[in-house]
Amino acid sequence: MSNKLFEKELQSEADRILNASDARGLTLRLIGAIAVRLHSESAKKELARDLTDLDFIGLGKERKEIENLFKELGYIADWSFNTLHPLRLRFKRKFEERYINVDIWLDAFEMCHRFDFTKRLHLDKPTLPVTDLLMTKLQIVQLTEKDLKDVFSLLLDHELCENNNNIECINVKYLQEICSKNWGIYKTFISNIAKIASMLENFSLRKEQKELLKLRLTQLEEGIEKAPKSISWRLRAIIGEKIRWYNMPENIRGQNLE
């Protein structure tokens, strides 16, 4: 089976799941590569990359209803994983000779860092807002080429702003608030911004695209740096890198967000 056929089925399944979720009044939002494609044209063109699975985030109070939804849609639950993780769910469904794998976070997204998205789920549909999608990538300590493409796509196709009411821009004010309270998140974000900027020349982008990305990465870094930091941030900064400031995904039995 070709990758193109499998990707078409993935996108079709995302629509089927979201439509069924809406019909039941559930709050389920796409994250990951398909969510990036829905917001960014460049993710379909020069920065296109393989789609491999489906990722969602929902509400913990709707866990039972979500489990019933996927059962009705013909998915098989990963019972051992689901039993061990009260705020995670995994399902799979066979499509020809491959499986469609579904990962669901409930309330909080947690890989290298933890973000409580319960108050963000109702801001956009059918995905998390673009700023939150960017955060799920910037928090990854070991970035892959796929992650870099997603970050580039989001930054190329969305302006930076400081407006909490505009969900179609990268909200620097929101990122400042997150980073100013947590030194660990700040450290990973700032380190990744520098790393991402240094990797630009490895990608076949037009000169003007690279210049725009450099500008927005610089503005993002400057915005995060200039924001006043909390007392807890300052205390953690004293310790610095002597203690690891992030989780490795395998420690929470997570996987790279595709």
ABEGO torsion letter per residue (X at the ends): XBAAAAAAAAAAAAAAAAAAAAAAGBBBBBBEAAAAAAABAAAABAABBBBABBBBBBBAAAAAAAAAAAAAAGBBBBAAAAAABAABBBBBBBBEABBBBBBBBBGBBBBABBBBAAAAAAABOABBBAAAAAAAAAABABBBAAAAAAAAAAAAABBBBABAABAABBBAAAAAAAAAABAAAAAAAAAAAAAAAAAAAABBBBAAAAAAAAAAAAAAAAAAAABBBBAAAAAAAAAEAABBABBBAAAAGBBBBX
